[in-house]
Amino acid sequence: MHTIAADGPPETAPDAALRSLMLATLDDMDELIEGYLGQLRTIPGYGQVDIPSADLADTTRDALELILRKSSGLPLSARHEIVSEALGRRRAAQGVPLEVLLQAVRMVFRLLWTTLHERADDAQRAALDRSAVQLWEAIEFHTVRVHAGYLHEVSRMRRDRETERAVLLTRFLDAGRRNPALTARLAAELGLEAEGPLLVGAAPLAAEAELRRLAGPTTQVHARNDSLLVLEPGGRGAFDWAERAGFPVGVGTAAPRLDAVPAAWRIAHELLMAAPPDASGPRTLIEDWPELVVRRLPELSQSVLGTVRQRLAPVSGESRERLLETVELYLRTGSLGGTAERLFVHRNTVLKRLARFAELTGLDPAQPWNAATIRLVLAERASHPAGPRE
């Protein structure tokens, strides 16, 4: 005759001799529990965790009762069904290493087998030998659920810690003034030196996996609402890995101390948000300030662009685009020859286009004073590729 387990394959119903042995053992488990606890103390790593003796005794009693009942076909209550996962969760919260916990759980088989054999009469011992597989399966059932409970609790604790860290980080970055206590708490949480220099960056949320692959082992990455906060201890360079990245990275000013990170973060975040759609690599304040002005002072930048476009109105749309493209390449390369090579035109053609642009707009690309205004115009134009605003 067979019975169907609630969550397992068909099990052979145990005979009366085995059932009587298990019931007798359930009625007198004190010696069994003491023996198990004695063996538990010999496992390296378990004794270092501060778990109250009463806790160990109670959880051991519950686990042994579950295994004895399940292996002999005795009925299980709702409380028995949650014993294993509850044990896994409890030990995870108490800091018992997983491999140590699983070693302790599997140690039950030898103890039970030896103890049951000593207590059994001939008929019971024969029944026990025939049911060795069921006993092992009951212990594995318990082990698998302990493992699952442990992992669930670790995941929950990790989520809780990440949430706590995110709240702490948000308070720190949004603080209107320096808060030494908050800074010290965050330094301890992140494992950073409060007085050490930090390079601060901002990267797209979607790039987290690639960023972690590219960045060095000391680089910290923290998800924010719309971007990633990147912290690199040392405060040197501009994220060397950002040159290889296929995504933009806003680079804030180097923070001399942890409490200077919020100001650096605001700059890095603004640079990231202002980056053109096709941008990649580091975005710095010195190099990319025009895009930042376009984002922060849209009315000003649109007005400047509108004025320049009005002055370029006499030129057809195609010719106007050629002029702007030539001016942009010239400002980027600083070379007539380099611009001509990129555009596949003669050097004189570049000179004529630059002169024509200066004539129409009053802004000479060769004059550094005018170049800043022209860069602002080009940044505003790039931020609205769909069409002009005039």
Helices and strands as residue ranges (DSSP letters): E 2-4, E 10-12, H 16-27, H 30-40, H 53-72, H 78-81, H 83-94, H 98-106, H 108-119, H 122-130, H 132-174, H 180-190, E 198-203, G 205-207, H 208-214, E 220-223, E 228-233, G 240-243, E 248-251, G 258-260, H 261-274, E 281-284, H 285-296, H 298-311, H 317-333, H 336-343, H 347-361, H 368-383
